[in-house]
Amino acid sequence: MLSEQTRVGTERAGRYLAQLCEHLDQLTARPGTHGPAGRHDGGPPDLRRVEWTADRGVVEFERATFTLTAAPDELTLRVEAEDAQDLERIKEALSARIETIGRRDGLTVTW
């Protein structure tokens, strides 16, 4: 299993964790939806399950897991995947989503 981790400085880590997990959870409820990193001919694994609390979120894909941890001044992101292609595609898709929801605060995800 391959993995990478990064930290994003923000005083609103819990808010971003919840917002991302709620969005992804809605995608798991729709039949035929693959989520932001869904499978399309060689794409990353299908989105399977999303669970979260105020300070920790877990997003499970077919062959990968994305974990978020909220602290008072940062959001920690960790991706574990079975291969490098899935690792990169999940990192890219979810980083872009976090940057989109955090654009007012100027969030930038750097792995």
C-alpha positions, 0 to 999 in steps of 0.5 A: 500500500502506498501513502502520502500525507500533507497538512493544510493550515486553516483555523476552520479545519473542522468545517472543511472536513465536514463539508467535504465529507458531506459532499462525498457522502451525497455522492455515495447515495446516488446510483451510478455515481462515482464521486470526484475520483470515480472509475472511468476506464482506468480511472481511480477506484469507486467511492464506497463509504464516507464516515466522519466526526467533528475531527476525523473523516474517512473516505473509502474507495474500492482500492484506497482510503482518504483520511482527514483529521482536523486540529485547531490550526490545520487539516491533515490529509492522508491518502493510502492506495494500492497503486501509484495511479490511484494515489495520484488521481485521488490526491488530485481530485480531492485536493482540487475539491478542498481548494474549491470549498476553501477558496475564500480562505485561500486554501492550497493543498501541496503534497 
